[in-house]
């Protein structure tokens, strides 16, 4: 994982952006990002007969406010510009950054609004994909989910390298949980990554 940033542009994992405003308290940026929720029907026996779902390339805006004491708020809105699902997603989160020696910790909590086109594309089942008694047809609607994360960053003194570790917990609402191709209403994602700051 390589993160690159200067006063105007940034690359942060799966997103790139241009900062229209950037100071100690505010960052307003135009962003583009890859959404990785796609899958192939061969990924699981249960998905046999489903059409593949592609990852999407989204573009939009992001606003970040930092209080100066480690606390901050961030809002992000993006829409599909790759014609994969033609939907959109809005995210709002509160976060806190705590630094101690060579370590930095960033817990956050937030909500994610996902449009009906997005939900239906990734979690819906078309009539031609349905299997009687096994996988009924399903049309998803817009969804509000909840998200919590904790990321720890270790940066050896004087080095540009940093190690990132952490986890992301998602709790989905009924529109995703009720899908016949979804087995659980929650998901945990772990990350271990190596970063270099220029």
Secondary structure, DSSP 8 states (H G I E B T S, - for coil): ---EE-SSEEEETTEEEEEEEESSSEEEEEEEEEE---B-GGG-GGGTT---B--EEEEEEEEEEE-SSSEEEEEEEEEESSSSS--EEEEEEEEEEEEETTEEEEEEEEEEEE-HHHHHHHH-B-GGG-BTTTB--B----EEEEEEEEEEEE--TT-SEEEEEEEEEEE--HHHHTSTT---SEEEEEEEEEEE--
